[in-house]
Amino acid sequence: MTELRDAAMTSKAWPFEEARRLLKRYEKAPPEKGHVLFETGYGPSGLPHIGTFGEVLRTTMIRRAFEVISDIPTRLICFSDDMDGMRKVPGNVPNQEALREHLQKPLTRVPDPFGEFESFGHHNNAMLRRFLDTFGFEYEFYSATEFYTSGQFDEILLCAAERYDALMEVMLKSLREERQQTYSIFLPLHPETGRVLYVPIKHVDAKEGTVTFDDETGREWTVPVTGGQCKLQWKPDFGARWAALGVDFEMYGKDHSTNTPIYDSICEILGAPAPEHFTYELFLDENGQKISKSSGNGISIDEWLSYAATESLSYFMFGKPKTAKRLYFDVIPKAVDEYHQQLRAYPEQTLEQQLANPVYHIHSGEVPASTMIVSFAMLLNLASVAHADDKEALWGFIRRYAPEASPETHPDLDAAAGFAVRYYNDFVKPTKVFRAPTDQERAAMEELSACLGDAEKALDVIARKNAQEGKDMPLPEVDWHDDEFLQSIVFAVGKIHGFEPLRAWFSALYEVLMGASQGPRFGGFIALYGIDETKALIADGLAGRLAD
C-alpha cells in the first residue's frame, strides 16, 4: 500500500492530479465533518444524457484516486435540481400538449408524460438512478424538492435572507442593467398556482425570514423563505448548496466556468469555504453542436449500451476531459478496441504505467483480464462478409480461428459478437458502397488469391518483395492460421504491384471487397474468415457480385 500511495503521489494521471489538489485542502487538519464530500449536480429538465453519466464517472475516478492517497473517508452525492420550474416542454417526450399548462411549475409538480411516476421530475430522477446503478456507482441521491420542503435548507435560506444585500451585490454585478431592475436571489412559489415566480421582491424581512412581492396580477403576497415556499435562483442555489452541505469538490462543464467566481462568492458569504472545482470540456454531436437533454441530440446511455459494454463508455469518458469530444455512434468501435488494448497491456506494465492506464481508473484498481481475442473492428468486417444476423454466425468462424474459445470462456468476446452484429446492421450495412477495382487493383487481388493456400506462390511473392527492397531476409515459416504470415503475403503483394502509398492497397481491399474505406489488418481478417472463404470473396468482388 505504501508503494501504491507513493506512486500515486507523483502520477500524472488526471484523477491523481485532482486528488492531490483536493488533499492540500486538509493538509493542516482533517475536515470537521469527518469526511470529504464530492458532489455532482443534475438538472432534470429532460431525460438524463451521457454527459451526466460522464460527470459522475469522472468524479468517482477522482474520489477513488483520493482514497488511494488519503485515509480520510469520502462520500459522493448526486444532487437533482428537481424544484426548478419547467421553462419549456422538452422535445423528446410524449404528451407535450398536456405539459404546456404546467410550465413554470417545479418539475416535481409536473405530471409525468410517460405516466409511470408521480411527476416528471420523479421520472427523470428514476432514470438517472437507473443509469448510474447500471455502472455500479456508489453514491447518495439528494432531491432539491426534498431538501427545500423538509426544512433541511432552512438554515441556509435564513442566512441568505440575513445577508441578502451582500449576495445581491455579487449577483447584480453579473447582470445586464435591464435584468438588474427585477432580479432577486429568491424565487417565491405562488401560494395558489404553485408556479415558480420570476418577480421583483419588494421587501426581505431577515428577522421574520419572509419575502414580499406582487404576482403577475398585481396582488401582494408575503411568504416564508423556508419550508419549500421559496427557492434560490440557480446561480445562488449552486453556491448555497455548497455551503449547506459542506461540499469539497464538484466538477462541471465549460459552460459553467465563467460563473465559478459567483458560485464561490455566494458560498463564502454564506459562511463556508468554496470547494475545489474541475471544469471539463463539452460533448458535441455529429454536427459539432453541444449535446442537450432537451433536444436529445448525441447518444444516450441506453443507445451506447445497445452497441457496446459499459466499460467502453467509461474508457471514452476517461480520455482528455479538458478537450471537447465528438460523441456519436462512430466513436464506439474505436473505444471498444482501445479499451481491450489497454486491458491486455496492463499486466506487463510498471506500477507507474498502470496508474496512468485508463483501465486502472475504470476498475478502481481491480483490473480484469480481456478475453477479446478478436477485435470489435474485425467482428464488424466478419459480420459484413458473412451477412450475419446473429452472433452464432460469427462464432462459427471464431471457433475455427480459436478452437479453445467459447461464449463461456470468452464472455467479453461473446458479448462483443452480439454488439457487432447489431452495430453492423444499424450503421455499417446501410452505408456500404462497393466499387469496381482498377486494373492495377484487379491484378494485385488476383495474385493475392493465387497465393492463399499455395505455399510456393506465397513464399515467392514475399521473396520478390524482399529482393525489390534489397533485403536479404529468411523467408517466414508457412502457417495459414498465423495472422502475421498472412499479413506478410498481403503486404508483399501490395509492394510488388507498386501501390504508393501502400495504404492505398489496403483501402482498395476494403472498398472492393467490403464496401468500406477502412478496416483492421487484412491478414488477421483472412485468418479469421478462412483461406477458401477469402478466395471466394475476392472472386465475387472482382466479378462485381458483392454489390448485388
C-alpha positions in Angstrom: 0.0 0.0 0.0 2.9 2.3 0.8 4.4 1.7 -2.7 1.0 2.4 -4.3 0.5 5.6 -2.4 4.0 6.8 -3.2 3.5 6.1 -6.9 0.0 7.8 -6.8 1.5 10.9 -5.2 3.6 11.5 -8.4 1.3 10.0 -11.0 0.5 12.4 -13.9 -2.9 10.7 -14.5 -5.5 13.5 -14.1 -7.6 11.8 -11.4 -4.5 11.6 -9.2 -3.5 15.2 -10.0 -7.0 16.4 -8.9 -6.9 14.2 -5.8 -3.6 15.7 -4.7 -5.0 19.2 -5.2 -8.0 18.3 -3.0 -5.8 16.7 -0.4 -4.0 20.0 0.1 -7.3 21.4 1.4 -6.9 19.4 4.5 -3.1 19.2 4.9 -3.2 21.0 8.2 -6.2 19.2 9.8 -8.9 16.7 8.6 -12.4 18.0 7.9 -14.6 18.7 11.0 -17.5 16.8 9.4 -15.4 13.7 9.3 -15.3 13.1 5.5 -14.6 14.7 2.2 -17.7 15.4 0.2 -17.8 15.1 -3.6 -20.9 16.3 -5.4 -22.4 16.1 -8.8 -25.4 18.1 -9.9 -28.2 17.1 -12.3 -30.9 19.3 -13.9 -33.8 17.0 -14.6 -35.5 19.3 -17.1 -35.1 16.4 -19.6 -34.1 12.8 -19.7 -30.6 12.2 -18.4 -27.9 12.2 -21.1 -24.5 10.7 -21.4 -22.8 13.9 -20.2 -24.5 13.5 -16.8 -23.0 10.0 -16.6 -19.6 11.3 -17.6 -19.7 13.8 -14.7 -20.5 11.2 -12.1 -17.9 8.7 -13.6 -15.1 11.3 -13.6 -15.9 12.5 -10.1 -15.9 8.9 -9.0 -12.5 8.4 -10.5 -11.1 11.4 -8.6 -12.8 10.1 -5.4 -11.1 6.7 -5.8 -7.8 8.3 -6.5 -8.2 10.4 -3.4 -8.9 7.2 -1.3 -5.5 5.8 -2.5 -3.6 8.8 -1.2 -5.6 9.6 1.9 -7.3 7.8 4.8 -10.0 10.5 5.1 -13.4 8.9 4.5 -15.3 10.1 1.4 -18.9 10.5 0.3 -20.4 11.2 -3.1 -23.8 12.8 -3.5 -25.8 13.3 -6.8 -28.0 16.3 -6.3 -31.0 16.8 -8.5 -32.3 20.4 -9.0 -35.8 19.0 -9.4 -37.5 22.0 -7.8 -36.6 24.2 -10.8 -39.6 25.4 -12.8 -40.2 23.8 -16.1 -39.1 26.6 -18.5 -40.1 24.7 -21.7 -41.5 21.4 -22.8 -38.7 19.0 -23.9 -38.9 18.0 -27.5 -38.2 14.3 -26.8 -41.1 13.3 -24.5 -44.7 12.3 -25.3 -47.9 14.2 -24.4 -46.3 17.5 -24.9 -49.5 19.4 -25.3 -50.7 18.3 -21.8 -47.4 19.5 -20.3 -47.8 23.1 -21.5 -50.3 24.0 -18.9 -47.7 23.2 -16.2 -45.0 25.5 -17.4 -43.1 27.2 -14.6 -44.2 24.6 -12.1 -41.5 22.8 -10.2 -40.5 19.6 -12.1 -41.7 17.5 -9.2 -45.2 19.0 -9.6 -45.4 18.5 -13.4 -47.3 15.3 -14.3 -45.1 12.5 -15.7 -45.7 12.5 -19.5 -44.8 8.8 -19.5 -47.5 8.0 -16.9 -45.1 6.0 -14.8 -44.2 8.2 -11.8 -45.8 10.8 -9.6 -44.1 13.7 -11.6 -41.9 14.4 -14.5 -39.1 15.2 -12.0 -39.5 11.9 -10.3 -39.4 10.1 -13.6 -36.2 11.8 -14.7 -34.6 11.2 -11.3 -35.5 7.5 -11.5 -34.0 7.3 -15.0 -30.8 8.9 -13.7 -30.5 6.5 -10.8 -31.2 3.5 -13.1 -28.4 4.6 -15.4 -26.0 5.2 -12.6 -26.8 1.9 -10.9 -26.1 0.1 -14.2 -22.5 1.1 -13.8 -22.3 0.3 -10.1 -21.6 3.8 -8.8 -21.5 4.3 -5.1 -23.5 7.5 -4.4 -26.2 9.1 -2.4 -29.2 10.6 -4.2 -30.4 14.0 -3.0 -33.5 15.8 -4.2 -33.8 19.7 -4.1 -37.6 19.4 -3.6 -37.0 17.2 -0.5 -34.3 19.5 0.9 -36.3 22.6 0.4 -39.7 21.3 1.6 -38.3 19.2 4.6 -36.5 22.2 6.1 -33.0 20.9 5.5 -32.2 24.1 3.6 -34.0 26.4 6.1 -30.8 27.4 7.9 -29.0 28.4 4.8 -32.1 30.2 3.4 -32.5 32.3 6.6 -28.8 33.1 6.3 -29.4 34.2 2.7 -32.2 36.5 3.9 -29.9 37.9 6.6 -27.1 38.5 4.1 -29.4 39.4 1.2 -27.6 42.7 0.3 -24.2 41.1 0.1 -25.5 38.3 -2.1 -27.4 40.7 -4.3 -24.3 42.8 -4.8 -22.4 39.8 -6.1 -25.3 38.9 -8.5 -26.1 42.3 -9.8 -22.5 42.8 -11.0 -23.0 39.9 -13.3 -26.3 41.1 -14.8 -27.3 43.5 -17.6 -28.9 46.7 -16.4 -32.4 45.7 -17.5 -32.2 42.4 -15.6 -30.9 44.1 -12.5 -34.2 46.0 -12.1 -36.2 42.9 -11.5 -33.7 40.4 -10.2 -33.7 38.7 -6.8 -31.9 35.7 -5.5 -35.2 34.4 -4.1 -37.9 32.8 -6.3 -41.1 32.5 -4.4 -43.6 29.8 -5.3 -47.1 31.2 -5.9 -49.3 30.2 -2.9 -52.2 29.4 -5.3 -50.8 28.2 -8.6 -47.6 26.7 -7.3 -45.6 28.2 -10.1 -42.0 29.4 -9.6 -42.2 33.2 -10.0 -39.6 35.4 -11.5 -40.8 38.6 -10.0 -39.2 41.6 -8.2 -39.0 41.2 -4.4 -40.4 44.3 -2.7 -39.1 43.5 0.8 -36.9 40.9 2.5 -37.6 40.6 6.3 -34.5 38.9 7.6 -35.9 38.8 11.2 -39.1 37.1 10.1 -37.5 35.2 7.3 -40.1 36.3 4.7 -40.2 38.0 1.3 -42.9 40.3 0.0 -43.8 40.5 -3.7 -46.5 41.2 -6.2 -47.6 38.4 -8.5 -48.4 38.8 -12.2 -51.9 40.2 -11.4 -50.6 42.8 -9.0 -51.7 41.0 -5.8 -49.3 41.3 -3.0 -48.0 38.3 -1.1 -45.7 37.7 1.8 -44.3 34.1 2.2 -41.6 32.5 4.2 -38.3 31.8 2.5 -38.3 28.4 4.3 -40.3 25.2 4.1 -40.3 25.0 0.3 -42.2 28.2 -0.3 -39.2 29.8 -1.9 -36.2 28.6 -3.8 -33.0 30.3 -4.9 -32.1 31.3 -8.4 -29.8 28.8 -10.0 -26.5 30.6 -9.5 -27.1 31.5 -5.8 -28.5 28.0 -5.4 -25.3 26.5 -6.6 -23.1 28.3 -4.1 -25.7 27.9 -1.3 -25.8 24.2 -1.8 -22.1 24.0 -1.4 -22.3 26.0 1.9 -25.3 24.0 3.2 -23.8 20.6 2.5 -20.1 21.3 3.1 -19.1 20.3 -0.5 -15.4 19.8 -1.0 -15.3 19.0 -4.7 -17.5 19.5 -7.7 -16.9 19.3 -11.4 -19.0 20.9 -14.2 -18.9 21.7 -17.8 -17.1 24.6 -19.5 -20.4 26.4 -19.9 -20.4 27.0 -16.1 -16.8 28.2 -15.9 -17.5 31.9 -16.1 -19.8 31.5 -13.2 -17.2 29.9 -10.9 -16.3 33.2 -9.1 -20.0 33.8 -8.5 -20.6 30.4 -7.0 -17.5 30.7 -4.8 -18.5 34.2 -3.5 -22.1 33.0 -2.7 -20.7 30.0 -0.8 -18.2 32.2 1.2 -20.8 34.9 2.0 -22.9 32.1 3.5 -20.1 31.1 5.8 -18.4 28.2 4.1 -15.1 27.8 2.1 -15.7 27.3 -1.6 -14.9 23.7 -2.8 -12.3 22.7 -5.3 -13.6 22.6 -8.9 -12.7 20.9 -12.1 -14.0 22.2 -15.4 -14.4 19.8 -18.3 -14.9 20.4 -22.0 -18.3 19.8 -23.6 -19.5 16.8 -25.6 -20.5 17.5 -29.2 -22.9 15.7 -31.5 -22.2 14.6 -35.1 -22.5 18.1 -36.3 -20.2 19.6 -33.7 -23.1 21.0 -31.6 -23.2 20.7 -27.8 -25.4 17.8 -26.7 -28.5 18.8 -24.9 -31.0 17.0 -22.6 -33.9 18.9 -24.1 -33.1 18.3 -27.8 -31.9 14.8 -27.3 -29.0 15.1 -29.8 -25.9 13.0 -29.4 -26.0 9.5 -27.9 -28.0 8.4 -24.9 -26.6 6.0 -22.3 -29.1 3.3 -23.4 -28.1 3.8 -27.1 -24.4 3.3 -26.3 -25.1 0.2 -24.3 -27.1 -1.2 -27.2 -23.8 -1.5 -29.2 -21.0 -1.9 -26.6 -20.3 -2.9 -23.0 -20.3 -0.4 -20.2 -16.6 -0.3 -19.8 -16.1 1.1 -23.3 -18.2 4.1 -22.4 -16.1 4.6 -19.3 -13.0 4.4 -21.4 -14.3 7.1 -23.7 -15.0 9.3 -20.8 -11.6 9.0 -19.2 -9.6 10.4 -22.0 -8.7 14.1 -22.1 -11.6 15.6 -20.1 -10.4 19.1 -20.8 -10.7 18.6 -24.6 -14.1 18.8 -26.4 -15.2 15.4 -27.7 -17.4 14.5 -30.6 -19.8 11.9 -29.2 -21.6 10.0 -31.9 -22.1 6.3 -32.8 -19.0 6.1 -34.9 -16.7 6.5 -31.9 -18.0 3.3 -30.3 -15.9 0.6 -32.2 -12.6 2.6 -31.5 -13.5 2.9 -27.8 -14.2 -0.8 -27.5 -10.9 -1.9 -29.2 -8.7 0.7 -27.4 -10.2 -0.4 -24.0 -9.2 -4.0 -24.6 -5.8 -3.0 -25.8 -5.2 -1.3 -22.5 -6.5 -4.3 -20.6 -4.0 -6.5 -22.4 -1.2 -4.1 -21.8 -1.9 -3.7 -18.0 -0.3 -6.9 -16.6 3.1 -6.2 -18.1 3.2 -2.5 -17.1 5.2 -1.0 -14.2 3.1 0.4 -11.3 3.6 3.9 -12.6 2.3 2.9 -16.0 -0.6 1.1 -14.5 -1.7 4.2 -12.6 -1.7 6.1 -15.9 -3.7 3.4 -17.7 -7.4 4.3 -18.1 -8.4 0.7 -17.0 -7.0 1.3 -13.6 -9.4 4.1 -13.0 -12.3 2.4 -14.8 -12.0 -0.6 -12.4 -10.7 1.2 -9.3 -7.5 -0.9 -9.4 -9.2 -4.3 -9.7 -8.5 -4.8 -13.4 -9.9 -7.9 -15.1 -8.3 -9.8 -18.0 -9.5 -9.3 -21.5 -10.9 -12.2 -23.4 -11.3 -10.3 -26.7 -9.1 -12.4 -29.0 -10.8 -10.8 -32.0 -11.1 -7.0 -32.2 -14.5 -5.3 -32.5 -13.5 -3.8 -35.8 -12.7 -7.3 -37.1 -16.0 -8.6 -35.9 -17.7 -5.8 -37.8 -15.9 -6.9 -41.0 -16.7 -10.5 -40.4 -20.4 -9.6 -39.9 -20.2 -7.8 -43.2 -18.9 -10.6 -45.4 -20.8 -13.3 -43.5 -24.1 -11.3 -43.8 -24.6 -12.2 -40.1 -28.0 -11.7 -38.5 -26.9 -13.1 -35.1 -23.7 -13.7 -33.1 -23.9 -17.5 -33.7 -22.9 -16.9 -37.3 -19.8 -15.2 -36.1 -19.0 -17.9 -33.6 -18.8 -20.4 -36.4 -15.7 -18.5 -37.7 -14.3 -17.7 -34.3 -14.3 -21.4 -33.2 -12.3 -22.4 -36.3 -9.9 -19.5 -35.7 -9.5 -20.2 -32.0 -10.8 -23.7 -31.1 -10.3 -23.2 -27.4 -12.7 -20.2 -27.4 -16.4 -20.4 -26.4 -19.0 -18.0 -25.1 -18.4 -19.4 -21.6 -14.6 -19.0 -21.6 -14.6 -15.7 -23.5 -17.6 -13.7 -22.3 -16.2 -10.3 -23.5 -15.9 -11.7 -27.0 -19.4 -13.3 -26.9 -21.0 -10.0 -25.8 -19.0 -8.1 -28.4 -20.1 -10.5 -31.2 -23.7 -9.7 -30.4 -23.0 -6.0 -30.3 -21.1 -6.2 -33.5 -24.0 -7.8 -35.4 -26.3 -5.1 -34.2 -23.9 -2.3 -34.9 -23.2 -3.6 -38.4 -26.9 -3.9 -39.3 -27.8 -0.5 -37.9 -24.8 1.6 -39.1 -22.4 -0.2 -41.4 -24.7 -2.1 -43.7 -26.8 0.9 -44.8 -23.7 2.8 -45.7 -21.8 0.1 -47.6 -20.7 1.2 -51.1 -18.8 -1.2 -53.3 -16.7 -0.2 -56.2 -15.1 -1.9 -59.1 -11.3 -2.5 -59.0 -8.9 -0.6 -61.2 -6.7 -2.7 -63.5 -3.8 -2.4 -61.0 -6.0 -3.5 -58.1 -7.5 -6.4 -60.1 -4.1 -7.8 -60.9 -3.0 -7.5 -57.3 -6.1 -9.1 -55.9 -5.8 -12.0 -58.4 -2.3 -12.6 -57.3 -3.2 -12.4 -53.6 -6.0 -15.0 -54.2 -3.5 -17.3 -56.0 -1.0 -17.0 -53.1 -3.6 -18.0 -50.5 -3.3 -21.7 -49.7 -0.3 -22.1 -52.1 2.9 -22.1 -50.1 5.2 -21.9 -53.1 3.5 -18.9 -54.6 3.2 -17.2 -51.2 6.9 -17.6 -50.4 7.8 -16.5 -53.9 5.9 -13.2 -53.7 7.5 -12.5 -50.3 10.9 -13.2 -51.8 10.2 -10.9 -54.7 9.2 -8.1 -52.3 12.5 -8.6 -50.3 14.5 -8.5 -53.5 12.8 -5.4 -54.7 13.7 -3.7 -51.4 17.3 -5.0 -51.5 16.8 -7.1 -48.3 18.4 -10.5 -47.7 15.9 -11.9 -45.2 15.0 -15.5 -44.4 11.5 -16.5 -45.6 8.9 -17.0 -42.9 7.5 -20.3 -41.9 4.3 -21.2 -43.7 1.3 -21.1 -41.3 -2.1 -20.5 -42.8 -3.6 -19.8 -39.4 -1.0 -17.1 -38.4 -2.1 -13.5 -38.7 1.5 -12.3 -39.3 2.3 -14.7 -42.0 -0.9 -13.9 -43.9 -0.3 -10.2 -43.4 3.2 -10.5 -44.9 1.6 -12.0 -48.0 -0.9 -9.2 -48.3 1.9 -6.6 -47.7 4.2 -8.2 -50.3 1.5 -8.3 -53.0 0.9 -4.6 -52.5 4.6 -3.7 -52.8 5.1 -5.9 -55.8 2.2 -4.3 -57.6 3.5 -0.8 -57.0 0.9 0.7 -54.6 2.3 4.0 -53.3 1.5 4.8 -50.6 0.9 1.2 -49.5 -2.3 2.2 -47.6 -3.9 2.6 -51.0 -3.7 -1.1 -51.4 -5.4 -1.9 -48.1 -8.1 0.8 -48.9 -8.7 -1.0 -52.2 -9.2 -4.3 -50.5 -11.8 -2.9 -48.2 -13.6 -0.7 -50.7 -13.8 -3.5 -53.3 -14.5 -6.5 -51.0 -16.4 -4.9 -48.1 -17.8 -1.7 -49.3 -15.9 0.3 -46.6 -13.0 2.6 -46.8 -11.0 1.1 -43.9 -10.7 -1.9 -41.7 -8.4 -3.9 -39.4 -5.3 -5.8 -40.6 -6.3 -7.8 -43.6 -4.1 -10.7 -42.6 -6.0 -11.1 -39.4 -9.2 -11.0 -41.3 -8.1 -13.8 -43.6 -7.1 -15.9 -40.6 -10.5 -15.4 -39.0 -12.6 -15.7 -42.1 -10.7 -18.6 -43.7 -8.5 -19.1 -46.8 -11.1 -20.6 -49.0 -13.8 -18.1 -47.9 -11.4 -15.2 -48.6 -10.6 -16.5 -52.1 -14.3 -16.8 -52.8 -14.8 -13.2 -51.5 -12.1 -11.9 -53.8 -13.7 -13.7 -56.8 -17.1 -12.2 -56.0 -15.6 -8.8 -55.6 -13.7 -8.9 -58.9 -16.9 -10.2 -60.7 -19.0 -7.3 -59.2 -21.3 -9.7 -57.4 -20.9 -8.1 -53.9 -22.9 -5.0 -54.7 -25.9 -7.1 -55.7 
